[in-house]
C-alpha cells in the first residue's frame, strides 16, 4: 500500500516557501505514491493594543501590510504547487487557512494526524520549517519526511537506494514499520549500523530485522561502519553520499521541554542539514 494521503505546508510569513522546495515536495510525493495536499498558511498577525506605539510607528498598518503580502504569497505558492503537481502527475489539493503565526505549527499538526505522511523542506531560506518539522514529528503521531530545501528532485515511480539507520531502538523499529510501503518499492535497501558513537545493545537484531523485512518481500544488506570519532550525523551523511542513498529511514529522538524540542544527535543533524530525503518516525 502506498502513502495515499500526503501533506506539505506552504509558509508565507516571515519567510515564503521557495518554488524549488514546492516542486521537490511534489516530485517526492510522486515517489511515495500518493495524493498531495498543500496547506497554504496566511499570517494572522495579532497586534498588542498600544495606542502610543501605534501612533509612533503605525503597528496596525504594518500588520495589515504584512497580512496582505502573506495572502499574495500564499496565492503564488498555491499556483506553483498546482503547476508542480501537474508536472509530477499527482492528484493534488490546496487549502488556504489564515492562522495566528504562533498557532501555525499546531494547525499543521492537526492536519497531519489524518494523513499518512508530511513532507517538509529544510534549509537556510526557511528557518521556520525546522520548528514545523519538529512539531509534526513529535506531535502528529505520523511519520515526517524532511528533504534539502535547495536541491531539485525529479518525479519518479519509486526511490532507488534506501538505507535504514538501525540501532535496535523503539523509534527505529517504528520508522521501519511506517516506511514498509516505500521500502517494498525501492530498488535496493541497506541496513546501516554506526558503531563507536554510542553504546548499542549487544543483541542488535540486524538478522531479525532482515528476517522480518524478507517476509515483506524486502531483501536487505547490512553495512556496519565506525564513526571514527565523528558525530553520528556526520557519519550517516558521509555514508549517504558515498553510497548515493536517496532515502534514509530512521527513528526521530527527542522530547519537548516547554515547547522547545531537545533532539538526539542524529535527529538534530538531519534537522540541520538532511543529506537526502529523510523519513523519520517517533
ZAMARGU-4260 file (C-alpha; in steps of 0.2 Angstrom, whole numbers, plus 5000, padded with zeros to 4 digits):
<rodrens>
0) 5000/5000/5000 | 5007/5017/4995 | 5006/5033/5005 | 4990/5039/4998 | 4987/5054/5008
5) 5002/5066/5010 | 5003/5084/5016 | 5015/5098/5014 | 5014/5116/5021 | 5016/5132/5011
10) 5023/5145/5023 | 5021/5164/5019 | 5027/5173/5035 | 5040/5179/5039 | 5048/5169/5025
15) 5040/5161/5010 | 5042/5143/5005 | 5053/5143/4989 | 5046/5137/4972 | 5060/5124/4971
20) 5055/5117/4988 | 5037/5116/4982 | 5042/5107/4966 | 5053/5095/4976 | 5039/5091/4988
25) 5028/5086/4973 | 5041/5076/4965 | 5044/5066/4981 | 5026/5064/4984 | 5026/5055/4967
30) 5039/5043/4973 | 5029/5039/4989 | 5014/5036/4978 | 5001/5047/4985 | 4990/5062/4983
35) 4997/5078/4990 | 4988/5091/4999 | 4996/5108/5002 | 4991/5119/5017 | 4994/5137/5012
40) 4995/5147/5029 | 4991/5165/5028 | 4998/5176/5043 | 4985/5182/5055 | 4996/5195/5065
45) 4989/5199/5082 | 4995/5217/5087 | 4995/5221/5105 | 4984/5236/5110 | 4996/5250/5112
50) 4990/5267/5107 | 5007/5276/5109 | 5016/5263/5099 | 5003/5263/5086 | 5004/5282/5085
55) 5023/5282/5084 | 5026/5268/5072 | 5009/5263/5065 | 5009/5245/5071 | 4991/5242/5064
60) 4996/5247/5047 | 5012/5237/5047 | 5002/5222/5052 | 4989/5224/5038 | 5003/5226/5025
65) 5011/5210/5031 | 4995/5201/5031 | 4991/5207/5013 | 5008/5202/5007 | 5006/5185/5016
70) 4990/5182/5007 | 4998/5187/4990 | 5012/5175/4993 | 5000/5161/4998 | 4991/5163/4981
75) 5008/5162/4972 | 5014/5147/4982 | 4997/5138/4978 | 5000/5142/4959 | 5017/5135/4960
80) 5011/5120/4969 | 4997/5116/4956 | 5010/5118/4942 | 5022/5107/4950 | 5009/5094/4955
85) 5003/5093/4936 | 5021/5090/4930 | 5023/5076/4943 | 5007/5068/4938 | 4999/5070/4955
90) 4982/5071/4962 | 4983/5087/4971 | 4973/5098/4983 | 4976/5115/4991 | 4969/5123/5007
95) 4970/5141/5012 | 4970/5145/5030 | 4973/5161/5040 | 4980/5157/5056 | 4989/5167/5070
100) 5008/5165/5067 | 5010/5157/5085 | 4997/5143/5081 | 5003/5138/5063 | 5013/5123/5069
105) 4998/5117/5080 | 4987/5119/5065 | 4998/5109/5054 | 4999/5095/5067 | 4980/5094/5067
110) 4980/5091/5048 | 4994/5079/5049 | 4986/5067/5061 | 4974/5062/5047 | 4987/5060/5034
115) 4999/5046/5030 | 5015/5057/5029 | 5021/5075/5030 | 5034/5082/5018 | 5044/5097/5024
120) 5059/5106/5016 | 5074/5110/5027 | 5087/5124/5023 | 5093/5141/5027 | 5080/5150/5017
125) 5066/5144/5028 | 5071/5143/5046 | 5053/5141/5052 | 5052/5124/5043 | 5063/5117/5057
130) 5051/5121/5071 | 5036/5115/5060 | 5045/5098/5056 | 5049/5096/5075 | 5031/5099/5079
135) 5025/5087/5066 | 5037/5073/5071 | 5033/5074/5089 | 5015/5079/5089 | 5006/5071/5074
140) 5009/5053/5078 | 5013/5051/5059 | 5029/5050/5050 | 5038/5065/5043 | 5050/5066/5028
145) 5062/5081/5028 | 5072/5085/5012 | 5085/5098/5007 | 5077/5114/5003 | 5089/5119/4989
150) 5090/5103/4980 | 5079/5098/4964 | 5071/5081/4964 | 5063/5074/4949 | 5047/5064/4949
155) 5050/5045/4949 | 5040/5029/4952 | 5050/5025/4967 | 5066/5028/4977 | 5082/5019/4970
160) 5093/5016/4985 | 5085/5016/5003 | 5095/5015/5019 | 5088/5011/5037 | 5098/5018/5051
165) 5097/5004/5064 | 5101/5005/5082 | 5088/4992/5089 | 5078/5006/5097 | 5059/5008/5098
170) 5059/5023/5087 | 5070/5014/5074 | 5058/5000/5074 | 5043/5012/5072 | 5052/5020/5057
175) 5054/5004/5049 | 5036/4999/5051 | 5030/5016/5045 | 5041/5015/5030 | 5037/4997/5024
180) 5027/5003/5008 | 5041/5014/5002 | 5054/5001/5006 | 5045/4987/4997 | 5045/4998/4981
185) 5064/5003/4982 | 5076/4995/4971 | 5089/4992/4985 | 5088/4993/5004 | 5103/4993/5016
190) 5103/4992/5035 | 5116/5004/5042 | 5124/5002/5059 | 5135/5015/5065 | 5147/5009/5079
195) 5159/5019/5090 | 5147/5034/5093 | 5136/5027/5107 | 5133/5011/5116 | 5122/4999/5106
200) 5113/4984/5113 | 5123/4968/5112 | 5109/4959/5103 | 5106/4972/5090 | 5094/4962/5080
205) 5100/4965/5062 | 5097/4947/5057 | 5080/4948/5065 | 5076/4964/5055 | 5082/4956/5039
210) 5071/4941/5043 | 5056/4952/5046 | 5059/4963/5030 | 5061/4947/5020 | 5043/4942/5025
215) 5038/4958/5017 | 5047/4954/5001 | 5061/4966/5005 | 5079/4959/5003 | 5092/4969/5013
220) 5111/4970/5015 | 5119/4976/5032 | 5133/4989/5032 | 5142/4992/5048 | 5153/5007/5049
225) 5164/5015/5063 | 5160/5033/5067 | 5179/5036/5069 | 5176/5049/5082 | 5164/5059/5071
230) 5147/5064/5077 | 5134/5051/5071 | 5125/5063/5060 | 5141/5067/5050 | 5145/5048/5049
235) 5127/5045/5042 | 5129/5059/5030 | 5145/5053/5023 | 5138/5035/5021 | 5123/5043/5012
240) 5134/5052/5000 | 5146/5038/4997 | 5133/5025/4993 | 5122/5038/4983 | 5107/5034/4995
245) 5091/5043/4990 | 5080/5039/5005 | 5086/5037/5023 | 5074/5029/5036 | 5077/5032/5054
250) 5069/5035/5071 | 5067/5053/5077 | 5074/5055/5095 | 5068/5070/5105 | 5057/5077/5118
255) 5048/5093/5121 | 5053/5105/5136 | 5041/5120/5137 | 5038/5120/5118 | 5057/5118/5115
260) 5062/5102/5107 | 5078/5094/5113 | 5084/5082/5099 | 5095/5067/5099 | 5112/5069/5090
265) 5107/5060/5073 | 5090/5068/5073 | 5097/5086/5076 | 5110/5083/5062 | 5095/5079/5050
270) 5086/5094/5055 | 5101/5105/5052 | 5106/5098/5035 | 5097/5082/5028 | 5109/5074/5016
275) 5095/5067/5007 | 5076/5064/5010 | 5075/5058/5027 | 5060/5048/5033 | 5058/5050/5052
280) 5046/5042/5064 | 5044/5045/5083
</rodrens>
